[in-house]
Amino acid sequence: MELEQPIPRNTPNVQKLSSFSLETTNTYTSRSTTSSKTTSHSTSYNDLCNRSESFRTLEMGIPKDVSPEKRLAWLRSQIVGNGVEFDSPFGKRTLTYADHTASGKSLHYIENFIIDNVLPFYGGGLDDAIIFCGSGTTAAIKRLQETMCIAVPSIMRDRLIKCLTNEERWVVFVGPYEHHSNFLSWRQSLAEVIEIGADDDGLIDMEALEERLSVYRNANRPILGSFSACSNVTGICSDTRGIAQLIHKYGGFVCFDFAANGPYTEIDMRSGEMDGYDAIFLSPHKFLGGPGSPGILLMKAKGEEDLYMWAETGNKRDKPLHGAFVAALLNDLFGIQSRGGCACAGPYGHFLLNINQTTSLAIRSAIQKGYVGGKPGCTRISFAYYMSEEEFEFILAAVEFIAIYGQRFLPLYHFNWKNGNWTFKKKTFKDLLLACGGRIVNKHTSYLEMAKNIANLLPKFPSQRKLPEDLDHNLLYFRV
């Protein structure tokens, strides 16, 4: 069936392909002619589809002979929010998005297509064949657990486990760098969760995994491996093929969480093969243009039946800066959005920071006293393939600046021990702002110059702020 699509809405950030000297005559169909199918439209539609398979449905085409630089430039022009400014403590800042691992950005041409072709007809009946539900891999993993009949209310968990024989209770293997979605939800289910640590290279310890697989296989336990294909904290990638072969060798079911690297890698499931994936989890909202989309659990129908067991069938190096403080400086000084904390991967954070069980329990005790701010963590930034060279260099320069001068800005912020937030002290900064001329700048280079001017007015090694008396100072992995 041939569909005629309306022209994209006129928005400030939308640049048509002609802006890059591309021949796009008759590529788009006017709204005034959406009810007539003419020869010229049919010709332009076929020409469009020949240009770019990815944009067939959206009627947005890019000639194949266009350079990658121009393709990426056009893609950036479609990002919603490009060039927006916000008020930071140091003046207006152009927003530079650098947390693509958490979420992608919306695209004008996709949003306009939905407005014109989906929302007017939205509100289907009960007989619709496709139902979207849930959010990200969190919902996808939960759906798999429901398929396995091991997702239960917390108040029923202990009681139901007592009713299961060992042969009926699933054993789920997880890795050292799992997102909480692929860790906590399994622990809250009826399954017995086995955590596999990291080897010397930081990857999943394959020898330890095989040793535990052998033990539980000999006990005739149903086995499932649920591993992150890529860490959302460090970007380290698992040997998914090797893990799949090992799990299948012991008769298990293997699935992978592709939330972190799904937008940047080709995924070939090879379902049914020894090194294939039985199921994968995806978070489409992390893709460029994906915000607002649901999570995806992808698996074969036969695999779903197999999972249903009850079916009838120079200076002395000091402590690093607090993750949330670095994120605050990136935002306030440079307009760069990042993330501070543990990135929903607490157990992996323990491994990366070399926190042993004793220290972990001590930190937990401090948190229970109300000192959530004492929890260690990191700052995460990500570099998407469509990011411009200018943005890339700008972010690197900002990170380098904070690595050198970041500690000088500590006196300008108040640290809340109760929640770990850093709040800018306007009064303290007032005199420094006047010394800098009080300018409000808008260029990336000026951001860096202004930041250096402010840093030069601050003490190189600020004094230590007062710490809570009932908090063990040895537990602090960062400077305050």
Buried (B, 14 or more C-beta within 10 A) or exposed (E): EEEBBBBBBEEEBBBBBEEBEBEBEEBBBEEEEBEEEEEEBEEBBEBBBEBBEEBBEBBBBBBEEBEEEBBBBBBBBBBBEBEEEEEBBBBEBBBBBBBBBBBBBBBBBBBBBEEBBEEEEEEEEEEEEEEEEBBBBBBBBBBBBEBBBBBBEEEEBEEEBEEBEEEEBBBBBBBBBBBBBBBBBBBBBBBBBBBBEBBEEBBBBBEBBBEBBEEBBEEEBBBBBBBBBBBBBBBBBBBBBBBBBBBBEBEBBBBBBBBBBBBBEEBEBEBEEEBBBBBBBBBBBBBBBBBEBBBBBBBEEEBBEBBEBEEEEEEEEEEBBBBBBBBBBBBBBBBBBBBBBBBBBBBBBBBBBEBEEEBEEBBEEBBEEBBBBBBBBBBBBBBBEBBEEEBEEBBEBBBEBBEEBBBBBBBBBEBEBEEBBBEBEEEEBEEBBEEBEEEEBEEBEEBBBBBEBBBEEBEEEBEEEEEBEEBBEEBBBBBB
